[in-house]
Amino acid sequence: MPGTQTSTGATVPPMRGPAQGDTDAVLNNQPNQKYWSDSATGDLEQRAGHSRRVAALICVIGVLLTALSSWAAARVDDKAEQRLLQVQTKQAAAVLSTAILLIEGPLRTALSVQRVAGLKDTTAFERFMAASVGPDKSFVSASIWHRRENHLTRLGSVGVAPALAPGRPATEAYLRRAFHTTTFTVRAVSAGAQRRIAYAMAAQGSDLVVYAERAIPADRRSPVASDSAFADLHYAIYLGPRTDNTSLSTTDMDPSTLPLTGTTARATVPFGDTVLTVATSSGRHLGASLSQRLALMLLVGGIFLTLIAARTGQQLVRRRQDAERNASTITGLFERVEILYGQQRELSVRLQRALLPHAIPNIPHLEIAAEYMAGAQGVDIGGDWYSIIGLNDDHFAFVVGDVSGRGIDAVAVMAHARFTLRAYLLQGDSPAVALEKCSHQFDISVDGHITTTVVGVGNWRTGEITIANAGHPAPLLIAEDTTEFVEVTPGPPLGTGPTTYLSTTFTMSPGATLFCFTDGLIERRSESIDVGMLRLAATVQTSAEEPVDALVSRALASLRSNDAADDIAVLAFRWIPIR
């Protein structure tokens, strides 16, 4: 007969019946029956004990795996949170570094405006800074100062009274610091109950310094907009490397609850002569909600959730693979962006060149060479240009100019200036008159740019040249025995207001070369422009016997820095008189 299965799962062997005639003996054999019964019961208990041990082992392994998986999930989630928070913090720091340009740009341009306008007239400075000074603007106060020996004099100001008042030793000591740094200086100041950040920037190679103050909210709180990419972060921005309340600039929290607690991240951003320290913490869980709850689910679910953990682990691996694939995709996108960046830069340069003369005109007895070279940094095109045209039987005109700033707006101002000057010169106006008429058509408060240019009219029969200058570097006259800059009285750049200009007339000696250029050829950071002009004179003097095109090429190759940000335009011509 077949075996019988018990409730414990053990199988009892079949009972084999006795032979006929032996029934009584078998039935009376009590000891043998008891032995069989004890043997079967022991086997059942042994098997039951083994199953309990297996079950217990499974439970122990399950509990261990559950605890280990829960711990591992918590660790992975913490690290993922830290990485995500660090990435968002770096992105926030990158956005903050871009915003710093909105502070530095107006200060640097204001210095250029005042430097061109001179010490006596601050109208252009005040008009330019008025766009950035006032309630809900970049600054609440701005002023321009001049250093003479050991004394600082305020030339003009815009906005409310500054926290650092004129005449105080602390004010002058702070402003003097700006002359010893290539960037701007920063410090926190107090104007009564209001906290402000003070900025001072000096013009390289001059004794001018601009000073401005930016207001900090009274409670130092500046909430993040709910639709911002950083709405899930709490932040605190400190002026300098320290993160205490005395250095706090702005935050989205009650300052009394600082410093930030929990998972935090930091990043520093260069800020003038100091840094901004950005500290962040997450306002909520940044990763997936599942990873946040996974540890608790594993602890509560036991053995069943241990099986789920395997699937969750598989999902995490897939997410990691997805993250790696995403990283690969992002790398590819960055490479694509770099290619597009180069293409955009090439298109920008082509647009700039399209606005320059397509060919140099053939003017009798003149050997002419010109070159335009785009800056090595950025995709924005500049406003440098050159132009030379024939006027009548024996006269020609030439222009070299530079529009401040970069971008399409700068090129638009350049095109306006180039074709306006060309029209005035073609109708017979002198260089000074052409510049005077142009000064009525350009306004920095409307265009956002100023234009420097040198304009000249020459006679190719006699070698006589008449030039006028609107704030541009003077041309270099290269003769057989001398190399010197033409002495011409510079007038204000175009865009600073209507004005008149003075002209200078001189006669080129036979074989002499007039070398006109924009400031990108001679300017260097942390260096006076006079040093660059002397370097130019020394370079072209050694090449005076070369053809003009070779002279221009050699000057560009020798003087242009590999990392030069500014564009360069050069126009040179040599007078070969009639024999």
C-alpha positions as CSV (number, residue, x, y, z in Angstrom):
1,M,0.0,0.0,0.0
2,P,1.3,3.4,-0.6
3,G,2.8,5.6,2.2
4,T,0.7,8.1,4.1
5,Q,1.7,11.8,4.4
6,T,1.3,13.3,7.9
7,S,0.3,16.8,8.8
8,T,4.0,17.6,9.4
9,G,4.9,16.7,5.9
10,A,6.7,13.4,6.8
11,T,5.9,10.3,4.9
12,V,5.2,7.1,6.9
13,P,6.4,3.8,5.2
14,P,3.7,1.3,4.3
15,M,2.9,-1.5,6.8
16,R,3.7,-4.9,5.3
17,G,1.1,-7.6,6.3
18,P,2.2,-10.9,8.0
19,A,2.2,-14.3,6.3
20,Q,-0.9,-16.6,6.7
21,G,-0.6,-18.6,9.9
22,D,1.7,-16.2,11.5
23,T,-0.9,-13.7,12.5
24,D,-1.1,-14.6,16.1
25,A,2.6,-14.6,16.5
26,V,2.8,-11.2,14.9
27,L,0.0,-9.8,16.9
28,N,1.6,-11.1,20.1
29,N,5.0,-9.7,19.2
30,Q,4.7,-6.5,21.3
31,P,8.3,-5.5,21.6
32,N,8.8,-5.4,17.8
33,Q,5.7,-3.3,17.4
34,K,6.9,-0.7,20.0
35,Y,10.3,-0.5,18.3
36,W,8.7,0.2,15.0
37,S,6.5,2.9,16.5
38,D,9.4,4.6,18.3
39,S,11.5,4.6,15.1
40,A,8.7,6.2,13.0
41,T,8.1,8.9,15.7
42,G,11.8,9.7,15.9
43,D,12.1,10.1,12.2
44,L,9.1,12.5,12.2
45,E,10.6,14.6,15.0
46,Q,14.0,14.7,13.3
47,R,12.5,15.9,10.1
48,A,10.3,18.5,11.9
49,G,13.3,19.8,13.7
50,H,15.3,20.0,10.5
51,S,12.5,22.0,8.9
52,R,12.3,24.3,11.9
53,R,16.1,24.8,11.7
54,V,15.8,25.6,8.0
55,A,12.9,28.0,8.7
56,A,14.9,29.6,11.5
57,L,17.9,29.9,9.3
58,I,15.8,31.4,6.6
59,C,14.4,33.8,9.1
60,V,17.8,34.7,10.4
61,I,19.1,35.2,6.9
62,G,16.0,37.2,6.0
63,V,16.3,39.4,9.0
64,L,20.1,40.0,8.4
65,L,19.4,40.7,4.7
66,T,16.6,43.0,5.6
67,A,18.7,44.9,8.1
68,L,21.6,45.1,5.8
69,S,19.5,46.2,2.9
70,S,17.8,48.8,5.0
71,W,21.1,50.2,6.2
72,A,22.5,50.1,2.7
73,A,19.4,51.9,1.3
74,A,19.7,54.6,3.9
75,R,23.4,55.1,3.1
76,V,22.8,55.2,-0.6
77,D,20.0,57.7,-0.1
78,D,22.1,59.9,2.1
79,K,25.0,59.9,-0.4
80,A,22.6,60.6,-3.3
81,E,21.1,63.5,-1.4
82,Q,24.5,64.9,-0.6
83,R,25.5,64.6,-4.3
84,L,22.3,66.2,-5.6
85,L,22.6,69.0,-3.0
86,Q,26.2,69.6,-4.0
87,V,25.3,69.7,-7.7
88,Q,22.5,72.2,-7.1
89,T,24.7,74.2,-4.9
90,K,27.4,74.4,-7.6
91,Q,24.7,75.4,-10.1
92,A,23.4,78.1,-7.7
93,A,27.0,79.3,-7.4
94,A,27.4,79.4,-11.2
95,V,24.2,81.5,-11.4
96,L,25.5,83.8,-8.7
97,S,28.8,84.3,-10.5
98,T,26.9,85.3,-13.6
99,A,25.0,87.9,-11.5
100,I,28.3,89.3,-10.3
101,L,28.9,90.6,-13.8
102,L,25.9,92.8,-13.5
103,I,27.7,94.6,-10.7
104,E,31.2,94.7,-12.2
105,G,30.1,95.8,-15.7
106,P,28.5,99.1,-14.8
107,L,31.4,100.0,-12.5
108,R,34.0,99.3,-15.2
109,T,32.1,101.1,-17.9
110,A,31.5,104.1,-15.6
111,L,35.3,104.4,-15.1
112,S,35.8,104.3,-18.9
113,V,33.2,107.0,-19.4
114,Q,34.7,109.3,-16.8
115,R,38.2,108.6,-18.0
116,V,37.3,109.7,-21.5
117,A,35.3,112.7,-20.3
118,G,38.1,114.1,-18.1
119,L,38.1,115.3,-14.5
120,K,36.1,118.5,-14.9
121,D,32.8,117.0,-16.3
122,T,31.0,114.3,-14.5
123,T,27.8,114.6,-16.5
124,A,28.4,111.5,-18.6
125,F,29.2,109.5,-15.5
126,E,26.1,110.6,-13.6
127,R,23.9,110.0,-16.7
128,F,25.3,106.5,-17.2
129,M,25.1,105.5,-13.5
130,A,21.6,106.9,-13.1
131,A,20.3,103.8,-14.9
132,S,21.8,101.5,-12.2
133,V,21.2,103.7,-9.1
134,G,17.9,104.0,-7.2
135,P,15.2,101.9,-5.4
136,D,15.0,98.3,-6.7
137,K,18.1,98.9,-8.8
138,S,21.7,97.5,-8.6
139,F,23.0,100.3,-6.3
140,V,21.6,102.9,-4.0
141,S,24.6,105.2,-4.2
142,A,27.5,105.7,-6.7
143,S,30.3,108.3,-6.8
144,I,33.5,108.9,-8.8
145,W,36.8,110.0,-7.1
146,H,40.1,111.3,-8.2
147,R,43.4,110.6,-6.4
148,R,46.0,113.4,-6.3
149,E,49.1,112.4,-4.5
150,N,47.8,111.2,-1.1
151,H,44.4,112.9,-1.2
152,L,41.2,111.7,-2.7
153,T,38.5,114.1,-4.1
154,R,35.0,113.2,-4.9
155,L,34.2,114.5,-8.4
156,G,30.5,113.6,-8.6
157,S,27.8,111.3,-7.1
158,V,24.4,109.7,-7.8
159,G,21.9,108.4,-5.3
160,V,21.5,108.6,-1.6
161,A,24.3,109.5,0.9
162,P,26.9,106.8,1.1
163,A,27.6,104.9,4.4
164,L,31.3,105.8,3.9
165,A,31.1,109.6,4.0
166,P,33.6,111.8,2.2
167,G,36.4,113.2,4.3
168,R,36.6,110.3,6.7
169,P,40.0,108.5,7.0
170,A,38.2,105.1,6.8
171,T,36.6,106.1,3.5
172,E,39.9,107.2,1.9
173,A,41.7,104.1,3.2
174,Y,39.1,101.8,1.7
175,L,39.2,103.6,-1.7
176,R,43.0,103.5,-1.8
177,R,42.8,99.7,-1.6
178,A,41.2,99.6,-5.0
179,F,44.4,101.0,-6.6
180,H,46.3,97.9,-5.5
181,T,44.0,95.2,-7.0
182,T,43.1,94.3,-10.6
183,T,39.5,93.7,-9.7
184,F,37.1,95.6,-7.3
185,T,37.2,95.6,-3.6
186,V,34.3,94.6,-1.4
187,R,33.3,95.2,2.2
188,A,30.1,95.4,4.4
189,V,29.1,98.8,5.7
190,S,26.2,100.2,7.8
191,A,24.1,103.3,7.0
192,G,22.2,103.6,10.2
193,A,20.0,100.5,10.6
194,Q,20.5,99.6,7.0
195,R,23.3,97.2,5.9
196,R,25.0,97.7,2.6
197,I,27.8,96.2,0.5
198,A,30.4,98.7,-0.7
199,Y,32.3,98.3,-3.9
200,A,35.4,100.2,-5.1
201,M,37.1,99.8,-8.5
202,A,40.0,101.8,-9.9
203,A,40.8,102.4,-13.5
204,Q,44.1,100.8,-14.5
205,G,46.7,103.4,-15.4
206,S,44.8,106.3,-14.0
207,D,43.9,108.0,-10.7
208,L,40.1,107.5,-10.9
209,V,38.1,105.2,-8.7
210,V,34.4,104.5,-8.7
211,Y,32.6,103.8,-5.4
212,A,29.1,102.3,-5.1
213,E,26.9,100.8,-2.4
214,R,24.2,98.1,-2.7
215,A,21.5,97.7,-0.1
216,I,20.9,94.5,1.8
217,P,17.3,93.8,2.9
218,A,16.8,94.9,6.5
219,D,15.9,91.4,7.7
220,R,18.6,89.9,5.3
221,R,15.9,87.7,3.9
222,S,15.4,87.1,0.2
223,P,13.0,84.2,-0.5
224,V,13.4,82.0,-3.5
225,A,10.6,82.2,-6.0
226,S,8.3,79.1,-5.9
227,D,8.9,78.5,-9.6
228,S,12.7,78.8,-9.4
229,A,15.0,75.9,-10.1
230,F,16.3,76.3,-6.6
231,A,12.9,76.4,-4.8
232,D,13.7,73.2,-2.9
233,L,16.8,74.7,-1.3
234,H,17.4,76.8,1.8
235,Y,20.4,79.0,1.4
236,A,22.6,81.5,3.1
237,I,25.1,83.7,1.3
238,Y,28.1,85.0,3.3
239,L,30.5,87.8,2.4
240,G,33.9,86.1,2.8
241,P,35.0,82.6,3.7
242,R,33.4,82.6,7.2
243,T,29.8,81.5,7.7
244,D,28.8,83.3,10.9
245,N,25.9,85.9,11.2
246,T,28.4,88.8,11.1
247,S,29.3,87.8,7.6
248,L,25.7,87.0,6.5
249,S,24.5,88.8,3.3
250,T,21.2,87.3,2.4
251,T,19.1,84.1,3.2
252,D,15.7,82.7,2.7
253,M,15.3,81.8,6.4
254,D,15.1,83.6,9.7
255,P,18.7,84.5,10.4
256,S,18.3,83.5,14.0
257,T,17.8,79.8,12.8
258,L,21.2,79.8,11.2
259,P,23.6,78.0,10.7
260,L,21.9,75.5,8.4
261,T,21.5,72.0,9.8
262,G,21.1,68.5,8.5
263,T,22.6,67.7,5.1
264,T,24.4,70.8,3.9
265,A,26.7,71.8,1.1
266,R,29.0,74.8,0.4
267,A,30.5,76.5,-2.6
268,T,32.6,79.7,-3.0
269,V,32.4,82.2,-5.8
270,P,35.2,84.8,-6.5
271,F,33.8,88.2,-5.7
272,G,36.2,91.1,-6.2
273,D,39.0,90.8,-3.7
274,T,37.1,88.3,-1.6
275,V,34.6,85.5,-2.1
276,L,30.9,84.8,-1.6
277,T,30.3,81.6,0.4
278,V,27.0,79.9,-0.5
279,A,25.7,77.4,2.1
280,T,22.6,75.3,1.3
281,S,20.4,72.7,2.8
282,S,17.5,70.8,1.2
283,G,14.0,72.0,2.1
284,R,12.7,68.6,1.1
285,H,14.0,65.3,-0.2
286,L,15.7,66.0,-3.5
287,G,15.8,62.4,-4.8
288,A,13.1,59.9,-5.5
289,S,10.4,59.5,-2.8
290,L,10.9,55.7,-3.0
291,S,14.5,55.9,-2.0
292,Q,13.5,58.1,1.0
293,R,11.0,55.5,2.2
294,L,12.9,52.4,1.3
295,A,14.8,51.9,4.5
296,L,11.6,52.0,6.6
297,M,9.7,49.8,4.2
298,L,12.5,47.2,4.4
299,L,12.5,47.2,8.2
300,V,8.7,46.8,8.5
301,G,8.3,44.3,5.7
302,G,10.6,41.6,7.0
303,I,11.2,38.6,4.8
304,F,8.6,39.5,2.2
305,L,10.2,42.9,1.7
306,T,13.6,41.2,1.5
307,L,12.4,39.8,-1.8
308,I,11.1,43.2,-2.7
309,A,14.6,44.6,-1.9
310,A,16.1,42.5,-4.6
311,R,13.7,44.1,-7.1
312,T,14.4,47.5,-5.6
313,G,18.1,46.9,-5.9
314,Q,17.6,45.9,-9.5
315,Q,15.7,49.2,-10.0
316,L,18.5,51.1,-8.3
317,V,21.0,49.4,-10.6
318,R,18.9,50.4,-13.5
319,R,18.7,53.9,-12.2
320,R,22.4,53.9,-11.9
321,Q,22.7,52.6,-15.4
322,D,20.3,55.3,-16.5
323,A,22.3,57.9,-14.7
324,E,25.5,56.7,-16.5
325,R,23.6,56.8,-19.8
326,N,22.4,60.2,-18.9
327,A,25.9,61.3,-18.0
328,S,27.1,60.0,-21.4
329,T,24.2,61.8,-23.1
330,I,25.1,65.0,-21.2
331,T,28.8,64.6,-22.2
332,G,27.6,64.3,-25.8
333,L,25.4,67.3,-25.4
334,F,28.4,69.3,-24.0
335,E,30.5,68.2,-27.0
336,R,27.6,69.3,-29.3
337,V,27.3,72.6,-27.4
338,E,31.1,73.1,-27.8
339,I,30.7,72.5,-31.6
340,L,27.8,74.9,-31.8
341,Y,29.7,77.4,-29.7
342,G,32.5,77.3,-32.3
343,Q,30.1,77.5,-35.2
344,Q,28.4,80.5,-33.5
345,R,31.7,82.2,-33.0
346,E,32.6,81.5,-36.6
347,L,29.3,83.0,-37.8
348,S,29.8,86.0,-35.5
349,V,33.3,86.7,-37.0
350,R,31.9,86.3,-40.5
351,L,29.2,88.8,-39.7
352,Q,31.8,91.2,-38.4
353,R,33.9,90.8,-41.5
354,A,30.9,91.2,-43.7
355,L,30.5,94.7,-42.3
356,L,34.1,95.6,-43.0
357,P,35.3,96.6,-46.5
358,H,35.4,93.6,-48.8
359,A,38.4,94.9,-50.7
360,I,41.0,97.6,-50.2
361,P,40.5,100.3,-52.8
362,N,43.3,101.1,-55.3
363,I,44.5,104.6,-54.4
364,P,47.4,106.0,-56.4
365,H,50.8,106.2,-54.7
366,L,49.5,104.4,-51.5
367,E,50.6,101.0,-50.4
368,I,47.7,99.9,-48.1
369,A,47.2,97.0,-45.7
370,A,44.4,96.3,-43.3
371,E,43.5,93.4,-40.9
372,Y,40.7,92.6,-38.5
373,M,41.3,89.9,-35.8
374,A,38.5,88.7,-33.5
375,G,39.1,88.3,-29.8
376,A,40.1,84.8,-28.5
377,Q,37.4,84.6,-25.9
378,G,33.6,84.5,-26.1
379,V,31.2,84.3,-29.1
380,D,30.0,87.9,-29.0
381,I,31.4,90.0,-31.8
382,G,33.0,93.4,-31.2
383,G,32.6,96.8,-32.7
384,D,36.1,97.4,-34.1
385,W,36.3,98.6,-37.8
386,Y,38.5,100.2,-40.4
387,S,37.6,102.0,-43.7
388,I,39.6,103.7,-46.5
389,I,37.9,105.3,-49.5
390,G,38.8,107.5,-52.4
391,L,37.2,110.9,-52.4
392,N,38.1,112.7,-55.6
393,D,41.0,113.0,-58.0
394,D,43.7,113.5,-55.4
395,H,42.1,113.0,-52.0
396,F,41.2,109.9,-49.9
397,A,39.7,109.4,-46.4
398,F,40.3,106.8,-43.7
399,V,38.7,105.8,-40.5
400,V,39.6,103.4,-37.6
401,G,37.2,103.0,-34.7
402,D,36.1,101.0,-31.7
403,V,32.7,100.7,-30.1
404,S,32.6,99.8,-26.4
405,G,31.2,96.4,-25.3
406,R,30.4,93.4,-27.5
407,G,27.4,91.8,-29.1
408,I,24.9,92.6,-31.9
409,D,24.1,96.0,-30.3
410,A,27.8,97.0,-30.5
411,V,28.0,95.9,-34.1
412,A,24.8,98.0,-34.9
413,V,26.4,101.1,-33.4
414,M,29.6,100.3,-35.3
415,A,27.7,100.0,-38.6
416,H,25.9,103.3,-37.9
417,A,29.1,105.1,-37.1
418,R,31.0,103.6,-40.1
419,F,28.4,104.5,-42.7
420,T,27.5,107.9,-41.2
421,L,31.2,109.0,-41.2
422,R,31.6,107.7,-44.7
423,A,28.6,109.7,-45.9
424,Y,29.9,112.9,-44.4
425,L,33.4,112.4,-45.8
426,L,32.1,111.6,-49.3
427,Q,30.1,114.9,-49.2
428,G,33.3,116.8,-48.5
429,D,33.2,117.4,-44.8
430,S,36.6,117.7,-43.0
431,P,37.4,115.1,-40.3
432,A,36.6,117.5,-37.4
433,V,33.3,118.5,-39.0
434,A,32.3,114.9,-39.7
435,L,33.0,114.0,-36.1
436,E,31.0,117.0,-34.8
437,K,28.0,116.1,-36.9
438,C,28.2,112.5,-35.6
439,S,28.4,113.6,-32.0
440,H,24.8,114.8,-32.4
441,Q,23.6,111.4,-33.6
442,F,25.0,109.1,-30.8
443,D,24.0,109.0,-27.1
444,I,25.3,106.4,-24.6
445,S,22.0,106.6,-22.6
446,V,20.1,105.4,-25.7
447,D,22.7,103.2,-27.5
448,G,24.4,101.9,-24.4
449,H,27.8,102.3,-26.0
450,I,30.5,104.9,-26.7
451,T,32.5,105.0,-29.8
452,T,36.2,106.1,-30.2
453,T,37.5,106.8,-33.6
454,V,40.3,108.6,-35.5
455,V,39.2,110.1,-38.9
456,G,41.6,111.4,-41.5
457,V,41.6,112.9,-45.0
458,G,44.8,112.8,-47.1
459,N,46.2,114.1,-50.4
460,W,48.1,111.3,-52.3
461,R,49.8,113.9,-54.5
462,T,51.4,115.9,-51.7
463,G,51.3,113.5,-48.7
464,E,49.4,116.0,-46.6
465,I,47.2,114.4,-43.9
466,T,44.5,116.0,-41.8
467,I,43.1,114.0,-38.8
468,A,40.7,114.5,-35.9
469,N,40.4,112.2,-32.9
470,A,37.3,111.2,-30.8
471,G,39.0,109.5,-27.8
472,H,40.9,107.0,-29.8
473,P,44.7,106.0,-29.6
474,A,46.7,108.3,-31.8
475,P,48.1,106.8,-35.1
476,L,51.8,106.0,-35.3
477,L,53.9,107.7,-38.0
478,I,56.8,105.5,-39.2
479,A,59.4,107.5,-41.2
480,E,62.9,106.6,-42.2
481,D,64.6,107.9,-39.1
482,T,61.8,108.4,-36.6
483,T,58.8,106.5,-35.2
484,E,56.4,108.7,-33.3
485,F,52.7,109.0,-32.4
486,V,50.9,111.8,-34.2
487,E,50.2,114.7,-31.9
488,V,46.5,115.2,-32.2
489,T,44.2,116.7,-29.6
490,P,41.7,114.0,-28.6
491,G,38.0,115.0,-28.2
492,P,35.3,113.1,-26.3
493,P,34.1,109.8,-27.7
494,L,30.9,109.7,-29.7
495,G,28.0,109.1,-27.4
496,T,29.0,111.4,-24.6
497,G,27.2,114.4,-26.1
498,P,27.4,117.0,-28.9
499,T,30.8,118.6,-29.1
500,T,33.4,120.1,-31.4
501,Y,36.7,118.6,-32.5
502,L,40.1,120.0,-33.3
503,S,42.1,118.7,-36.4
504,T,45.8,118.3,-36.9
505,T,47.5,118.6,-40.3
506,F,51.0,117.2,-41.2
507,T,52.9,116.0,-44.2
508,M,54.2,112.5,-44.6
509,S,57.8,112.2,-45.8
510,P,58.4,110.0,-48.9
511,G,58.2,106.3,-47.9
512,A,56.6,107.1,-44.5
513,T,53.9,104.8,-43.1
514,L,50.8,105.8,-41.1
515,F,49.8,103.0,-38.7
516,C,46.2,103.2,-37.3
517,F,44.9,100.6,-34.8
518,T,42.4,99.9,-32.1
519,D,43.3,99.4,-28.4
520,G,43.0,95.6,-28.5
521,L,46.5,95.6,-30.1
522,I,48.2,97.4,-27.2
523,E,46.1,96.8,-24.0
524,R,47.1,94.2,-21.4
525,R,45.6,93.5,-18.0
526,S,47.4,95.1,-15.1
527,E,49.5,97.2,-17.4
528,S,49.4,100.9,-18.3
529,I,48.3,101.6,-21.9
530,D,51.5,103.8,-22.3
531,V,53.6,100.6,-21.9
532,G,51.6,99.0,-24.7
533,M,52.0,102.0,-27.0
534,L,55.8,102.0,-26.5
535,R,55.9,98.3,-27.2
536,L,54.0,98.9,-30.5
537,A,56.4,101.7,-31.5
538,A,59.5,99.5,-30.8
539,T,57.9,96.6,-32.8
540,V,57.0,98.4,-36.0
541,Q,60.3,100.5,-35.9
542,T,62.3,97.3,-36.5
543,S,60.0,96.4,-39.4
544,A,59.9,99.8,-41.2
545,E,61.7,98.5,-44.3
546,E,59.1,95.7,-44.8
547,P,56.1,95.9,-47.2
548,V,53.1,97.3,-45.4
549,D,51.1,94.0,-45.4
550,A,54.1,92.2,-43.9
551,L,54.5,95.1,-41.3
552,V,50.9,94.7,-40.2
553,S,51.1,90.9,-40.0
554,R,54.3,91.0,-38.0
555,A,52.8,93.6,-35.6
556,L,49.7,91.4,-35.0
557,A,51.8,88.3,-34.5
558,S,54.2,90.0,-32.1
559,L,51.7,92.0,-30.0
560,R,48.5,90.1,-29.9
561,S,48.1,87.9,-26.8
562,N,46.8,84.3,-27.2
563,D,44.1,84.9,-24.7
564,A,43.2,88.4,-25.7
565,A,39.5,89.1,-25.2
566,D,39.3,92.3,-27.3
567,D,39.1,92.5,-31.1
568,I,41.8,94.2,-33.1
569,A,41.5,96.4,-36.3
570,V,44.6,97.7,-38.0
571,L,44.9,100.0,-41.1
572,A,48.3,101.1,-42.4
573,F,49.3,102.9,-45.6
574,R,52.6,104.1,-47.0
575,W,53.0,107.2,-49.2
576,I,55.1,106.7,-52.3
577,P,55.3,110.1,-53.9
578,I,55.1,110.9,-57.6
579,R,58.5,110.8,-59.3
